[in-house]
C-alpha cells in the first residue's frame, strides 16, 4: 500500500481552482521557504562535521551524506549536485506560522513575530527531517520504486543501506531539535519539545504498523481507519503546530488548541486525498479512479465494504484480492457500489467534520488578536483550500 501521508501533501498546490486561491496558498507556503531551506542545509552541514570521520573512511562517509541529500532532492542519482526546488515544506511552514501566531497572540509586533519564526527554524527542520526519514522507510515497506519521479533510495542502493540512511536522517532531525537552545529557547522548554517529538515518532510508527496490518484484511472499519490516519498522517502536523506555538510562547490552552488544529488539518488533508483519489483523480495527476486501480484502502472503500450488500462486498473483495490491475469493467462495478453505499458522501462528511474542528481550534487560538491576524489568515488559507472539495 502506498504511503498515505505524503500523497496528501503532494496535492496541496496542484491545479488550484482560482487565481485567488493560488495567491493565498502559495503565499502561505512561500513565506518562510528561504529561511527553512537555509536551516535544512545548515543542520545537515553541522551533522556532517559532528562525527569527525577518519581519513581512511572520509570518502565513504561523504557518500553516505550525499545519498541522504539525494533523497532530499539536492543531488542526482550519480550524486552530483543539482539546483533543487526545496519542495512545499508544508510541515515546517506550519511550525513557523504557528510560532508567529502564538507570538502575535501575546501582543508581539512584526519584528518580534519574525524573531519567533526565526527561533522556530530548528524545530521546523526537525519536523521536515522526521517526515523524510519516515518516507524512506515507507518506500521500503510499500515497495515503492519511485518518489517524486525519481528512483527511491532502496531501489538505487539496496534495502539495508536505505534503512540505515533513514535511521541516519532521523538522527539528523534530532540535531535540528537541539539547535533550538542556540536560538534562545530555554533548555527546559527544549526538553519538553523533545518529548512531543518522541511521542509523535512513536505514533508515526504505530500508524505505519496499522497501515501494513490492514492490507488484505476484510474487517477494517471506518473507526480503525480514522485512528490509523490520525497516527500516520495527522500526528506530525499536530506536532508541527504544537512545537511552533510553544516556541512562540503560547500558554497551555493555546498550545493545546494549536495541536488540535494541526491534527484536524492533517486528517482533513488525508480525507481530501481519499475523495480526489477516486472521483477527481485526473485533477491531481492520477489516472481515473486511480486509488481503486491501485487497490488503496481509503475511507470511501472501507465505508462501502461495511455497508454494501453481500454480493457487492464479494465484488470489492475480489477487486482488492487480485494481484493484477483490475479491468475497467470491474472498476465500473466498484464505482457503482461506492455510489450505492454513499461512500463519497461519507468521506466528505468526515472531511467537513475535521475542517470544522480545525477552524474552531485555530480561531480560538488566535482569539481575534490583531497581531495574530496575518499568521491566522495564512493558516486559514491552507484549511480553506482543503475544504473546497467538500463545498
N, C-alpha and C positions, 0 to 999 in steps of 0.2 A: 504493500500500500504506500502511495506517495506521501511525503511529509505534508501535513495539513497546515502546519504553522507558516511556512514560507510562502505557500500558494496564496494565502490571504493578502500578504504584503505585496506580492508581485502585481496585484491588480489595483493597487491604490490609485495610481495616476494614469492607468491605461484607458484610453478612449473616454476621457471625461466628457460629460454631456453638454457643457456650455462653456463659453469663454469666461464667464464669471467664476464658475467652479474651478476652471484651470488656474486662474489667477490666485484664488484663495488657497487652494490646496498646495499649489506649487510654492506659494509664499511661505506657508507653514513648514513645508519640508526643506526649503532652501534657507530658512532663516539662520540656522547655525551650521550649515553644511561645511563651510570652510573651517570653522572652529573645531568641529568634530573630526574632520579629515586630518587636520594637523595633530589633534590629540591621539588619533589612532597610530599615526606614523611615529610620534614621539614615544608612545608606550611600547611599540614593537622594537624601537631602537634601544630603549632602556633595557628591555628584556634580553635583547641580543648581546648586550655588554655585561649582563649581570653574572653570567656563569664563567666568564674568562676561559674560553677554550684553549687547550694546549696547542702549540704549533703543529703537532703531528696530526691533529684531527680538525683543525680550524676550517679547512676547506670543506670537509664533510658536513660539519655543523652549519656552515654557511648554506649548504644545500637544504638542510632541514628548515632553516628560516625562510629560504626562498620558496620552498614548496608551500609553506603557510601563506606567504604573500601571493602565490598563485591562486589559492582558494579565495583570497580577498579580492582578486581581480587586478592585482598590481603587476603580475608577470604573465608571460606566455608559457605554454607547455614546455618550451626549451629553457625556461627560467630567465629569459631576457626581460628587461623592464619594459613596461608599456605605460603610456599616458592613460590612466584608468579613470572612468567615471566612478565616483565614490559610492554610487548606489543611493537609494532613497534614505537610508539611515533613519528609518521610522522610529525604532525603539529609542535610540539615543536622543533623537529630537524630542520625544516625549519627556525624557529626563530633563532636558534643558528648559523646555517650555513650562514644565511643572515647577521648576525652580523659580522661573520668572514669575509665574502666577502666585506662588506662595510668598515670595518677597514683596510683590505688589499688594497682596492681601495685608501685609504688615505695614504698608504705607511707604514702601521704598520707591524712590524716584527712578527715572530712566537709567542713570549711571549705576545705581545700586542694583537694579534688576539685571543689568548686563553683567555686573560683577557676580551676582548669584549664578547666572548661567555659566560664566567662566569657571567658578568654583566647582560646578557640577560636571564639567567635561570629563574628568576621570571616571565618574560613575557612568556617564554615557558610553564611554569606551568599554568599560567593564560589561555593560549590558550587551553591546554590539558583539563583543568577542564571545560572550556566552552563547548568544544566538548562533554565531558561526560555528563554534565548536559542536553544538548540538546538530547543526546541519551536516557537518562532516560525518558524524555517527549515523544520522538518519539515512544519508545516502548509502552507507554500507548496509544498514539493516533493511532498507527498502529495495536494495539492488539497483538504485538509480545510476545510470551511466553518464548522465549529463546534468549539469546545473548551469543555468543562465547560458545555455547553448554552447557549453564547453565541457570536455570530459571531467568527471569528478576525480577527486584525489585518489580514491581507491582504484579507479579504472586506469589511471596513469602509473601509480606506484605500488599498487597492491593493498590488500586489506590490512595486513599487520602494520605497515607503515602509516596508512591513513588513520587507523585507531590511535597510534602514537602521536600523530600530528594533531588530531583532535584533542587529545589529552594535553599536549603542549600549548594549544591555543587556550584551553581552559586555565592553565597556569598563568598565561599572559593576561588573561582577564583579571586575575587577582592582583597582578602588578598594577593594573589600572586602578583598581579599587583603593589600594594603599596609597596611591599618589594624592588622594583627597587631603591627607594630612599636610602635604606640601602646599596646598592651596588654602589653608586656614581653617579647614573643618576640624573641630576638636576630636581628639583621639577617642573619647568615649562615644561620640556620635559615629565615627568611622566603624568602630566595633559593632555598634548596633546595626548599621547599614550592612555590614558583612553578614550578620545573622539573617537579614532579609534575603540577601543574595543566596546564601546556603540553602535556606528553606525553598527558595524558588528553584534552584537546581535540582533539588530532590523532587519537587513537583513535576519538573520537566521530564525527569527520568520515569516517574510514575505514569505520566501521561503517555510516554512512548511505550512503556510496558503494556498499558491498556490497549493502545492502538494496535500493537502487534498481536496481542492476545485475542482481540476481536476478529482478526482475519479468519474467515471461513466459518465463523460461528453464526448460528441462526437464532440465538437467544439474546442478542444485544438489544437493549431497549433504548428509547429516547433518553431516559434519565441517565443511563450508563454512558451514552454518547456525550451528553452535555457535560458530565463530570470529566470525561476524558479530554475534551477540547478546553475545558476550564483549566486543566493542568498543563496540557501540551501547548496550547496556543495563548490563552489569556494570562497565565501566571506571569510570564516575562513582561507583558505590558503593565500588569499591576505593579510588578517590581519597579519598572522604569518610572512610573508616575509617583510611586511612593518615595523612591530614592530622591527624585528631584524635589518633591515637596519638602522632605526632611532637610535637605541641604539648603533650601530656601527659607528655613526657619518656620515651617508650618508647625502648629501645635498638634496635640494628639488627635483632636477631632478632624482637623483639616488634612492631616496626613492620612488618616483612615479613609476620608472621603476621596482623596485623590487615588488611593489604592483601589477603592471601589470603582472609580471612574475608569481606571486603566483596565481592570478585569472585565468590566462590562463592554468596553470598547473592543478588547481583544475577542470576546465572544461574538460581538456584532460583526467584526471583520470576517471571522470564520463562517458564520451563518450566511453572510452576504455571498461569500465564495461558494457555499453549498448551493445556493439558489442559482447563481450565474453559471456555475459549472455544469448545470443540466439544461437550463432554459434560455440562457443567453451566452452560451459558450463562445460563439463567434465574436461577440463584443469584447472578449478578453483574450482573444488569440487562441482559442481552443476549438477543436472540431465540434460539430453539433452533438449535443448530448455527451460531451466528452467524458464527464465523470462516470456516466453509465458505461461507456465503451471501455474505460479502464477499471471498471468494477470497483469504484471508490465507494467506501462505506460512508455515507453522509446522512444528515438528518432526514432529508426527504425519503431516502431509500429505507431507512430504519422505520420511519413512521409508516410507510407503505407496508412493510413486512409485518408490522404489529397489527395493522388494521385491514389488511386485504382478506378477501375470501380465500378458502383453502386452495382452489385452483390457481389463483393469482400468486399466492405465496410460493407454490411449486414452480411457477414460471420464473419468479425472481430468484429462487434458489438455483434453478438451472442456469440462469444468466451469470450468477456470481461463482458457480462451481466450475464452469468450463474454463480451460486454460487459454484457449484461443480467443481472439477478439470476436464479440458477438455479431451476428448478422444484423443487417438493417431491419429485417422482419422482427427479430427478437427484441431489438431496441424499441421498435414501434410498439410492441406489446408491453414492454416495461413502462414506456412513457404513458400509455393508456392506463395502466394500473396506478401509476402515480397520480394521474388525473382523477381517477375514480375514488381514490382514498383521500383526496385533498392534501396531498403531500406538499405541494408548493405553498398553499395557504398556511399549513402548519409551520413550515420553515420561516415564512415571512412573519407570522405571529410571534415566533420566538425571537426573530431579529428585532421587531418593534419593541418587544419587552426589554431587551438588552439596551437598545438605544435610549429608551425612556429612563432606565436605571442610570446609564452613563450621564445623560443630560442633567438629571436631577442632582447627582453627586457633584458634577462639575459646577453647576450653578451655585450650589450650597458652598462649595469650597471657595469660589470667587466672592460670593456674598455681596455682589454689586459694588465691590471696592473699585473706585476709579483707577487706581494704579495697577489693578489686576486685569483691566478690561482688554488690553492688547493680547496678552497671552491667552486669556479666556476665549477671545474671538478666534485665534488660530487653532486652539484645541477643538473648539466647537465646529470649525470648518471641516476638520477631519471626520468628526462624528456625523455632521450633516451629509457629507459625501457618502458615507457608509449607509446612511438611512435612505438615500434616494431610491434604492432598489425596492424599498418597501412602500414607496409613496403611492 
